[in-house]
Amino acid sequence: MDDARLVFSVGCGHEFQAHQLVQGGLPAGKLTAFAIDGMLTMLDHLQRYGWPTILEGVRSGVAAAAPAGGGGSVSEQLRLAAERYLEDLIVEQWAGIDFGADLAFVDRQVSCGRIGIIDILARDRATDGFVVIELKRDQGDDEAFGQLSRYMGWVAGNMPQPEGVNVAGIIIAAEITPKLEAAARTNADVRLMEYAVGLQLRSADEGHVKKGQP
């Protein structure tokens, strides 16, 4: 596929972009928005498992995310389903994400013993300091910020840092709330990022769908 985006083509000349992380339009300063083009399951999953399995995975993810009774908008269902794949998306698309600093991926699901498990651990190439990345899913704001702070403290006490360099942290959330902003102001080493998911339907007449695509 020559387009960098991975798109489902769904009969009658429509295409369905099941997952798209778009710029959040956040204020300048400590808040950074990022964009990733892709699908819930990634090209890598497509190559491994094929279209039938991928399609079933997306259907299952959206169905599992739907509120009891079938309520909730399509966008909300997609957002909840996308959270299941968010970590995979970030790792797979690492080179194309603007974190506000030049970060090198170190590892994911890093155990901190009884403290918990770090979602993603990175290193700032400019300072050689560690950066803890926490994905806020269904936690409350206080819980997410407290968890990130604990992980940053654990890294500071258990992993070698250059002298004079603090461990940094990033919280990635579907929504940056005023409570989360207020908490982040207490620590200059914490940055906030926002992601969003969306659905796009485009007519074949607009030339976006090529005949013969799966």
N, C-alpha and C positions, 0 to 999 in steps of 0.2 A: 504494500500500500504506500503510494507516494506521499500521501498526506500524513503529517506527523500525528494527527488526531486519529484515535481508533473509534470508529463509529459503527453502530448497528444499523444496517439497512433493513427497514421493515416494510414489506409489501407496498403496493400502490405508490411507489416512488417517494417514500418518506424515509428520512434517516433519524435515528434515535441516539443522541449522544448521552449515554447513561450516566457518565460521571465527568464533571468539568469543575476544576478548581479555578475560581476567577478572582480577580483583584477585588478586595473588599472595600476600597474607598475609605480606608481608615485615616485618621488625622496623622500629620507628619510627626516625627519625633520617635518615641519608643515603640509605637505600633507599626508593624510592617505587614503588608499584605503580600501574598505570593500567588502565582498562577501555575497550575499544572494542567496540561491537556492530556487526556487519557481516558481510560475506561476503568470500571470497577475492578476488573480482573487482570488488566495489564496485557500487553502484547506477549510477554513471557508466558503467561497462563494460556493464551491462545495457542502458542506454538506447542506447549506441553500437552494440553488436554483436548483441543479442537473445539469447534463451534457448538456442538450439542451440549457439552458439559458446561461451557462458559455461559450459554444462554440459560441453562437450568440454574446455574449458580446465581445469576443476577435475579432471575425470577424468585428464587428462594430467599435471597437477601432482602428484596423489596417486600415479599410477603411476610417475612419474619419481623420486619421493621414496622409493618402496618399496625395501627392501634386496634384493639379488640373491637369488633363490630364493623371493621372496614372503614373507619373514619380517617381523617387526616388527608392533607393534600398530597399530590404526587411528589412535589418538591420535598416535602417533609419526609415522606417515606424513602425517597432517594438519599436524603441527608443521613438518615439513620442507618440505611444499608451501607452507605459509603464509609461510615465510621469503622465498619468491620474490616475494610480494606485500606484505611488511611495510612497505617504504618507501612504496608507494602508499597503503596503509591509513592510515599515520600522517599523510601530507600531506592526504589527503582528509578525515580526521576530526579535523584539527588543533584546531579550536575546542572539541571535546568532551574533549580529553585534559588530564589534570592532570599537568603537568610539575614541579610543586612551585614554579613561578614563572610569571609572566605572560609568555609568550614569543610573539614575532611571527615568523612564518615569513619567511625572507629568500630562500633558494634551495636547490636540491638538486643533487647531483652537481657540486659546486664543485671545479674543478681547482686543485691546489696545486703545479702543475708536476711536478717529479721526485718530490716528497714523496708524491703520491697524489691521491685524490679524496675529498672530504668528502661523506658521505651526505646530511646535511641541515645547513644553516646557519640559525641563528635569532638573534634579538636579545631580550635581557631588557628589557622595557618600563620596569622600575623603574630600572635602572642604565644603559640604553642600550648595555650591553656585549654582545659577540658570544657565542653559545653554539654549540659544535660538537656535533652529535649523531651518534654512531657506532652502527651496527646490527651487533651481534656475531652473525655467522652461523656459519660453520664454523671461525673462527679460534680459536686457543688463548687463554687468559686473558691471558698476557703479551703476545702479539701484539696483541690488541684494545686493551689499555691503552696499550701503546707507540704504536700507531697513532694513538689519540685524542690522546695527549700531543704527538706530532709535528704533528698538524693544529692543535692549540691553539697551539703555538709558531709555526707558519707564519702563522696568523691574527694573532697578537700582533705579528709582525714586518712584516706586509704590508697590514694593514687598520687604518684609524683607530679607536682605542678612546678613550673618555673618560679623562682623566687619573685615575690612581688606581684604575681598574677593570680587573680581570683577566679574561681570556678564560675562560669556563666550559665545561665539557664534560659530556655525558651519554652513558653506554653503555646501550643497550637490548639485553637478552639474554633467551634462553629460560630460563636459569637463572643466578642470581647465586651463584657458588661462593665458598668461603672465600678462595681465592687472589685472586679479583677484589675481594672486600671488603677484603682486606689491602692490595692495591695502591691502592685508592681512598682509603684512610686517609692516604696520603702526600700527597694533594692535596685541600685543602678545597674546591677549585673543581670537583671531579668528583662527579657524582651517578650513581647506578645505578638502573636501572628494569628490571622484569621483565615479560615477557608470557607468556601461555599460550594454547593453542588447545584446543578441546574439541568433542565431538560430542554432539548431543542428539537423541533420538527421543521423540516425544510422541504419545500416542494421540489420534485425532480425537474420542474420547469426552470428552476433557478440554476440548474447545472451543477448541483452539489453532489448528486448521486450518479455514479457511472453504471451503465447497463452491464449486467454480468457480475456485479459485486455480490458477495454472499449476503 
